[in-house]
Amino acid sequence: MSSRREWKFFFVLLGIFLICVFLPVGHPRFDHAVLESLYLVQWYARKHVVLCLIPAFFIAGAIAVFVSQAGVMKYLGPQANKILAYGVASVSGTILAVCSCTVLPLFAGIYRMGAGLGPATTFLYSGPAINILAIILTARVLGLELGIARAVGAVLFSIVIGLAMHFIFRNEELSRIGSHAETPEAQETRPLWQTTSYFASMVAILVFANWGVTDSSGFWAGVYSVKWILTGISAVAFAIMLFLWFGLRAWQTASVGLAVLTLALIFPKYPLVPFVGGLTGLSIIAAMGNSEMRAWFDSTWEFAKQILPLLFIGVVIAGLLLGRPGEEGLIPSRWITTWVGGNSISANFFAALIGAFMYFATLTEIPILQGLIGSGMGKGPALALLLAGPALSLPNMLVIRSIMGTKKTIVYVMLVVVMATITGLIYGAIFQNGGVR
């Protein structure tokens, strides 16, 4: 074992062996934490992979195939108009009701196509953070002031984080500009309005299929009650576009549509069944279609291969440490409640740090935070968690590292945590005498 590589492998193997030897199997907290990690993986697989991630993979694959690199560079590249680039990226979350994991394929798609690091990370943060439904629910449940602070803080956060990432890594951005300088202007194969409509239909499917209820009455609840009808209408429009503009044959789209309709009639109470049928049919006809369709499917599959394994590893670790919402992992929940009381620097920092590593599905952060506030959590730490939690998670970090590298990922996470801490301190100092209803 003379080589350095062999010694490194030996110590890794030794470390794994020692962990196996000293695993506290049989200890109630450890056994429960392992069970919680498995429950979280099961919940994640059931609730997020089919409805959130797979549609997002298809959108990311479409970005790579149907959006020209020159077009991305023009609007989101390092030399694009800064007001337009950061403005569009910072409000993307008002359209995309996605979580910190679902936004990853979309981020990977635009970043690899040449989007500047600043606008890309602005989009990465804003996608899950500026969710209009979550902000409304925050205001209704936790108080208007906290809802407004979350909305304003998230928009400003996304822009500041993007600008900071661009400034810190400006030399690397210059090299990226050089690598894309020779990119020829791609010849558009179809009008921009067709491509835009195609993407809008896919985003509509993603949004309506994952629409959450914020109240038992009102406009948002009304949308929730017909979410699957709206999803179906969006899917029909999407299928028509594939036939008219993207070269799919009529019998292909019709056969998939008939299969989905049949499944919907057979399983009226289980809309996930026809949804899975539609995704399966789309995968088959895309993989067997013309060269453009096959390229789309191949690109989608590449994103899935890269991102899914890392996400599941991250979910297992997050479940082991923190458990599911309302349950405990290795870290006792009473520690968290104790450490986030008041408005000290440590309380705000700890709230931001825990939020950054914990996985929150869309809208679940609000009832969790409501319970923490009821247990004595301060106002500042509450906002710090709201600003760091939905936009980051341990699974999210693992995937970001595979896309833009370790150094950029560490800086991005540090920026989110530090800014959430500072914002929480300021907010807590201003509103510490008020009550959260």
C-alpha positions as CSV (number, residue, x, y, z in Angstrom):
1,M,0.0,0.0,0.0
2,S,2.5,2.5,-1.1
3,S,0.3,4.8,-3.0
4,R,-1.6,7.7,-1.3
5,R,-4.8,6.5,-3.0
6,E,-4.6,3.1,-1.5
7,W,-4.0,4.5,2.0
8,K,-7.0,6.8,1.6
9,F,-9.2,3.8,0.5
10,F,-7.9,1.8,3.5
11,F,-8.9,4.6,6.1
12,V,-12.3,5.0,4.5
13,L,-12.9,1.3,4.7
14,L,-11.6,1.2,8.3
15,G,-13.9,4.1,9.2
16,I,-16.9,2.3,7.7
17,F,-16.0,-0.9,9.6
18,L,-15.7,1.0,13.0
19,I,-19.1,2.7,12.4
20,C,-20.6,-0.8,11.8
21,V,-19.0,-2.2,15.0
22,F,-20.2,0.6,17.2
23,L,-23.6,1.2,15.8
24,P,-26.0,1.7,18.8
25,V,-28.5,-0.9,17.5
26,G,-31.0,-1.6,20.2
27,H,-30.9,1.9,21.7
28,P,-34.5,3.3,21.5
29,R,-33.6,6.7,20.1
30,F,-31.3,5.2,17.4
31,D,-33.8,2.6,16.4
32,H,-36.6,5.2,16.2
33,A,-34.3,7.5,14.1
34,V,-33.6,4.7,11.6
35,L,-37.3,4.0,11.4
36,E,-38.0,7.8,10.9
37,S,-35.5,7.9,8.1
38,L,-37.2,5.1,6.3
39,Y,-40.6,6.7,6.9
40,L,-39.3,9.9,5.4
41,V,-37.9,8.2,2.4
42,Q,-41.3,6.4,1.8
43,W,-43.2,9.7,2.3
44,Y,-40.8,11.5,-0.1
45,A,-41.1,8.7,-2.7
46,R,-44.9,8.7,-2.5
47,K,-45.5,12.5,-2.4
48,H,-42.7,14.1,-4.4
49,V,-41.1,11.9,-6.9
50,V,-44.0,11.4,-9.3
51,L,-45.8,14.7,-8.9
52,C,-42.9,17.0,-8.4
53,L,-39.5,15.6,-9.6
54,I,-40.4,13.7,-12.8
55,P,-42.3,16.7,-14.3
56,A,-39.4,18.9,-13.3
57,F,-37.0,16.5,-15.0
58,F,-39.0,16.7,-18.2
59,I,-38.9,20.5,-18.0
60,A,-35.2,20.5,-17.4
61,G,-34.6,18.1,-20.3
62,A,-36.7,20.4,-22.5
63,I,-34.7,23.4,-21.5
64,A,-31.5,21.6,-22.7
65,V,-33.0,20.5,-26.0
66,F,-35.6,23.2,-27.0
67,V,-34.1,26.4,-25.6
68,S,-31.1,27.7,-27.5
69,Q,-27.9,28.3,-25.6
70,A,-27.6,31.7,-27.2
71,G,-31.1,32.5,-26.0
72,V,-30.2,31.6,-22.4
73,M,-27.0,33.7,-22.6
74,K,-29.0,36.6,-24.0
75,Y,-31.4,36.8,-21.1
76,L,-29.7,35.1,-18.1
77,G,-26.0,35.0,-19.1
78,P,-23.2,36.7,-17.3
79,Q,-23.4,39.7,-19.7
80,A,-27.2,39.9,-19.9
81,N,-29.1,43.0,-18.8
82,K,-28.8,42.7,-15.0
83,I,-32.2,44.3,-14.2
84,L,-34.0,41.8,-16.5
85,A,-31.9,38.8,-15.5
86,Y,-32.2,39.2,-11.7
87,G,-35.7,40.6,-11.9
88,V,-37.1,37.6,-13.7
89,A,-35.1,35.1,-11.6
90,S,-36.1,36.7,-8.3
91,V,-39.9,36.4,-8.8
92,S,-39.9,32.9,-10.3
93,G,-41.2,31.4,-7.1
94,T,-44.5,33.2,-7.5
95,I,-45.2,30.9,-10.5
96,L,-43.4,27.8,-9.5
97,A,-44.9,26.3,-6.3
98,V,-41.9,24.0,-5.8
99,C,-39.8,22.7,-2.9
100,S,-36.0,22.9,-2.5
101,C,-35.6,19.6,-4.3
102,T,-38.0,20.1,-7.2
103,V,-36.2,23.3,-8.3
104,L,-32.9,21.5,-8.7
105,P,-33.5,20.0,-12.2
106,L,-34.7,23.4,-13.4
107,F,-31.6,25.1,-11.9
108,A,-29.3,22.5,-13.5
109,G,-31.0,23.0,-16.9
110,I,-30.5,26.8,-17.1
111,Y,-27.1,26.8,-15.5
112,R,-25.7,24.2,-17.9
113,M,-27.2,26.1,-20.8
114,G,-25.0,29.1,-19.9
115,A,-27.0,31.1,-17.4
116,G,-24.8,33.3,-15.3
117,L,-24.0,32.1,-11.8
118,G,-25.7,35.1,-10.3
119,P,-29.1,34.8,-12.0
120,A,-29.0,31.0,-11.7
121,T,-28.5,31.1,-7.9
122,T,-31.1,33.8,-7.7
123,F,-33.5,31.4,-9.4
124,L,-32.3,28.5,-7.2
125,Y,-33.2,30.4,-4.0
126,S,-36.4,32.2,-5.2
127,G,-38.0,29.1,-6.8
128,P,-39.0,27.5,-3.5
129,A,-38.7,30.6,-1.2
130,I,-41.1,33.0,-2.9
131,N,-44.1,30.6,-3.1
132,I,-47.2,32.8,-3.2
133,L,-49.3,30.1,-1.5
134,A,-46.8,29.7,1.3
135,I,-46.6,33.4,1.9
136,I,-50.3,33.8,2.0
137,L,-50.6,30.9,4.5
138,T,-47.8,32.4,6.6
139,A,-49.7,35.7,6.9
140,R,-52.9,33.9,7.8
141,V,-51.5,31.5,10.3
142,L,-48.5,33.3,11.8
143,G,-49.4,36.9,11.4
144,L,-49.5,39.5,8.6
145,E,-46.2,41.1,9.7
146,L,-44.3,37.8,9.4
147,G,-45.9,37.0,6.0
148,I,-44.9,40.4,4.7
149,A,-41.4,40.1,6.1
150,R,-41.1,36.6,4.5
151,A,-42.2,37.9,1.1
152,V,-39.9,41.0,1.1
153,G,-37.0,39.2,2.7
154,A,-37.1,36.3,0.2
155,V,-37.2,38.6,-2.9
156,L,-34.3,40.8,-1.6
157,F,-32.5,37.7,-0.4
158,S,-32.5,36.1,-3.8
159,I,-31.1,39.2,-5.6
160,V,-28.4,39.8,-3.0
161,I,-27.4,36.2,-2.9
162,G,-27.2,36.1,-6.7
163,L,-25.1,39.3,-6.9
164,A,-22.8,38.1,-4.1
165,M,-22.2,34.8,-5.9
166,H,-21.5,36.6,-9.1
167,F,-19.0,39.0,-7.4
168,I,-17.2,36.3,-5.4
169,F,-16.8,34.0,-8.4
170,R,-16.5,36.8,-11.0
171,N,-13.1,35.4,-12.3
172,E,-14.7,32.0,-13.0
173,E,-17.6,33.8,-14.6
174,L,-15.3,35.5,-17.0
175,S,-13.9,32.2,-18.1
176,R,-17.4,30.9,-18.6
177,I,-18.1,33.9,-20.8
178,G,-15.1,33.0,-22.8
179,S,-16.1,29.4,-23.2
180,H,-19.6,30.5,-24.5
181,A,-18.3,33.3,-26.6
182,E,-17.9,31.1,-29.6
183,T,-21.4,29.7,-29.3
184,P,-23.2,30.3,-32.7
185,E,-26.7,31.8,-32.7
186,A,-28.9,28.7,-33.0
187,Q,-31.4,28.7,-35.8
188,E,-34.9,28.6,-34.2
189,T,-36.9,25.7,-35.5
190,R,-40.3,27.1,-34.3
191,P,-41.6,30.5,-33.3
192,L,-40.9,31.7,-29.8
193,W,-44.6,31.8,-28.9
194,Q,-44.9,28.0,-29.6
195,T,-41.9,27.2,-27.4
196,T,-43.2,29.5,-24.7
197,S,-46.7,27.9,-24.8
198,Y,-45.1,24.4,-24.6
199,F,-43.2,25.3,-21.5
200,A,-46.2,27.1,-20.0
201,S,-48.3,23.9,-20.3
202,M,-45.6,21.8,-18.6
203,V,-45.3,24.4,-15.8
204,A,-49.1,24.4,-15.4
205,I,-49.1,20.6,-15.0
206,L,-46.4,20.9,-12.4
207,V,-48.1,23.7,-10.5
208,F,-51.7,22.4,-10.5
209,A,-50.7,18.7,-9.7
210,N,-48.9,20.0,-6.6
211,W,-51.4,22.7,-5.6
212,G,-51.8,22.7,-1.8
213,V,-54.9,23.9,0.1
214,T,-54.3,26.9,2.4
215,D,-57.9,27.2,3.8
216,S,-61.2,25.5,3.7
217,S,-62.8,28.3,1.7
218,G,-61.9,31.1,-0.7
219,F,-60.2,31.3,-4.1
220,W,-57.2,29.1,-3.3
221,A,-59.4,26.4,-1.9
222,G,-61.6,26.6,-5.0
223,V,-58.5,26.1,-7.2
224,Y,-57.5,23.1,-5.0
225,S,-61.0,21.5,-5.4
226,V,-60.5,21.4,-9.2
227,K,-56.7,21.0,-9.3
228,W,-56.9,17.7,-11.2
229,I,-59.3,19.1,-13.8
230,L,-56.9,22.0,-14.4
231,T,-54.0,19.5,-14.5
232,G,-55.9,17.5,-17.1
233,I,-56.7,20.5,-19.2
234,S,-53.1,21.5,-19.1
235,A,-52.1,18.0,-20.1
236,V,-54.5,18.0,-23.1
237,A,-53.1,21.3,-24.3
238,F,-49.6,19.9,-23.9
239,A,-50.5,16.8,-26.0
240,I,-52.0,18.9,-28.7
241,M,-48.8,21.0,-28.9
242,L,-46.6,17.8,-29.1
243,F,-48.7,16.7,-32.1
244,L,-48.9,20.0,-33.9
245,W,-45.4,21.4,-33.3
246,F,-43.0,18.6,-32.2
247,G,-43.6,15.8,-34.6
248,L,-45.5,13.3,-32.6
249,R,-48.0,11.3,-34.5
250,A,-51.7,11.5,-33.9
251,W,-52.1,7.9,-33.0
252,Q,-49.3,8.2,-30.4
253,T,-50.8,11.1,-28.5
254,A,-54.3,9.7,-28.9
255,S,-53.4,6.3,-27.5
256,V,-51.7,7.8,-24.4
257,G,-54.7,10.1,-23.9
258,L,-57.1,7.3,-24.2
259,A,-55.1,5.2,-21.7
260,V,-55.0,8.1,-19.2
261,L,-58.8,8.7,-19.6
262,T,-59.5,5.0,-19.0
263,L,-57.3,5.0,-15.9
264,A,-59.1,8.1,-14.6
265,L,-62.5,6.4,-15.1
266,I,-61.4,3.2,-13.4
267,F,-59.7,5.0,-10.5
268,P,-61.6,8.2,-10.0
269,K,-60.5,8.5,-6.3
270,Y,-56.8,7.9,-7.1
271,P,-55.7,10.7,-9.6
272,L,-52.1,9.6,-9.1
273,V,-52.8,6.5,-11.2
274,P,-53.7,8.3,-14.4
275,F,-50.9,10.8,-13.7
276,V,-48.4,8.0,-13.6
277,G,-50.0,6.5,-16.7
278,G,-49.5,9.8,-18.6
279,L,-45.9,10.1,-17.5
280,T,-45.2,6.5,-18.6
281,G,-46.9,7.0,-22.0
282,L,-45.0,10.3,-22.5
283,S,-41.7,8.5,-21.8
284,I,-42.4,5.7,-24.2
285,I,-43.5,7.9,-27.1
286,A,-40.7,10.4,-26.5
287,A,-38.1,7.6,-26.4
288,M,-39.4,6.1,-29.6
289,G,-40.2,9.4,-31.4
290,N,-38.1,11.5,-33.8
291,S,-34.6,12.7,-33.1
292,E,-35.8,15.8,-31.2
293,M,-38.1,13.8,-29.0
294,R,-35.4,11.2,-28.3
295,A,-32.9,13.9,-27.4
296,W,-35.5,15.4,-25.0
297,F,-36.1,12.0,-23.3
298,D,-32.3,11.3,-23.1
299,S,-31.7,14.7,-21.5
300,T,-34.5,14.1,-19.0
301,W,-33.0,10.7,-18.1
302,E,-29.5,12.2,-17.6
303,F,-30.9,14.7,-15.1
304,A,-32.8,11.9,-13.3
305,K,-29.7,9.7,-13.1
306,Q,-27.6,12.5,-11.6
307,I,-30.1,14.0,-9.1
308,L,-32.4,11.2,-7.8
309,P,-29.7,9.1,-6.0
310,L,-28.3,12.1,-4.2
311,L,-31.7,13.3,-3.2
312,F,-32.6,9.9,-1.6
313,I,-29.3,9.8,0.2
314,G,-29.9,13.2,1.6
315,V,-33.5,12.4,2.6
316,V,-32.2,9.3,4.5
317,I,-29.6,11.4,6.4
318,A,-32.1,14.2,7.1
319,G,-34.7,11.7,8.4
320,L,-32.1,10.0,10.6
321,L,-31.0,13.3,12.2
322,L,-34.2,15.3,12.4
323,G,-37.0,12.8,11.7
324,R,-40.3,13.6,9.9
325,P,-42.3,16.7,10.7
326,G,-43.8,16.1,14.2
327,E,-41.4,13.3,15.0
328,E,-37.9,13.0,16.3
329,G,-34.6,11.7,14.9
330,L,-31.3,11.5,16.6
331,I,-31.5,15.2,17.6
332,P,-34.2,15.7,20.3
333,S,-36.8,18.3,19.3
334,R,-36.5,19.8,22.9
335,W,-32.9,20.9,22.0
336,I,-34.2,22.7,19.0
337,T,-37.0,24.4,21.0
338,T,-34.5,25.5,23.7
339,W,-31.9,26.9,21.3
340,V,-34.3,29.1,19.2
341,G,-35.9,31.0,22.1
342,G,-35.4,34.8,22.3
343,N,-33.7,36.9,19.7
344,S,-30.0,36.3,20.3
345,I,-27.4,35.8,17.6
346,S,-27.1,32.1,18.5
347,A,-30.9,31.6,18.4
348,N,-31.2,33.2,15.0
349,F,-28.1,31.4,13.7
350,F,-29.3,28.0,15.0
351,A,-32.8,28.5,13.5
352,A,-31.3,29.3,10.1
353,L,-28.8,26.4,10.3
354,I,-31.5,23.8,11.3
355,G,-33.8,25.2,8.6
356,A,-31.0,24.9,6.0
357,F,-30.4,21.2,6.7
358,M,-34.0,20.1,7.4
359,Y,-36.2,19.1,4.5
360,F,-39.5,21.0,4.1
361,A,-42.1,20.0,1.6
362,T,-44.1,22.9,0.1
363,L,-46.3,24.5,2.9
364,T,-45.2,22.1,5.6
365,E,-42.8,24.6,7.2
366,I,-45.8,26.7,8.4
367,P,-47.5,24.2,10.8
368,I,-44.0,23.1,12.0
369,L,-43.1,26.7,12.8
370,Q,-46.5,27.3,14.4
371,G,-45.7,24.5,16.8
372,L,-42.2,25.9,17.5
373,I,-43.6,29.4,18.2
374,G,-46.1,27.8,20.6
375,S,-43.1,26.2,22.4
376,G,-41.3,29.5,22.8
377,M,-39.5,30.2,19.6
378,G,-38.6,33.9,19.1
379,K,-39.9,36.0,16.3
380,G,-36.5,36.6,14.8
381,P,-35.5,32.9,14.7
382,A,-39.0,32.2,13.2
383,L,-38.2,34.5,10.2
384,A,-34.7,33.1,10.0
385,L,-36.0,29.6,9.6
386,L,-38.6,30.7,7.1
387,L,-35.9,32.3,4.9
388,A,-33.4,29.5,5.1
389,G,-35.6,26.4,5.4
390,P,-37.8,26.2,2.3
391,A,-34.9,27.1,0.0
392,L,-32.3,24.7,1.4
393,S,-32.1,21.1,2.6
394,L,-29.4,18.5,3.0
395,P,-30.6,16.6,-0.2
396,N,-30.7,20.0,-2.0
397,M,-27.0,20.7,-1.0
398,L,-25.8,17.3,-2.2
399,V,-27.3,17.9,-5.6
400,I,-26.1,21.5,-5.9
401,R,-22.6,20.3,-5.2
402,S,-22.8,17.9,-8.1
403,I,-23.9,20.8,-10.4
404,M,-21.7,23.7,-9.5
405,G,-18.9,22.2,-7.3
406,T,-18.1,22.1,-3.6
407,K,-16.7,25.6,-3.2
408,K,-19.7,27.4,-4.8
409,T,-22.1,25.2,-2.8
410,I,-20.4,26.0,0.5
411,V,-20.5,29.8,-0.2
412,Y,-24.1,29.6,-1.3
413,V,-25.2,27.8,1.8
414,M,-23.2,30.2,4.0
415,L,-24.7,33.2,2.3
416,V,-28.2,31.9,2.9
417,V,-27.6,31.0,6.6
418,V,-25.7,34.3,7.4
419,M,-28.3,36.5,5.7
420,A,-31.2,34.6,7.4
421,T,-29.5,35.1,10.7
422,I,-29.0,38.9,10.2
423,T,-32.5,39.4,8.9
424,G,-33.9,37.4,11.9
425,L,-32.0,39.6,14.3
426,I,-33.2,42.8,12.7
427,Y,-36.8,41.6,12.5
428,G,-36.8,40.3,16.1
429,A,-35.4,43.6,17.4
430,I,-38.1,45.6,15.6
431,F,-41.1,43.4,16.5
432,Q,-40.0,41.8,19.8
433,N,-42.8,43.5,21.7
434,G,-45.6,42.4,19.4
435,G,-47.4,39.1,19.5
436,V,-47.6,36.4,16.8
437,R,-51.1,35.2,16.5
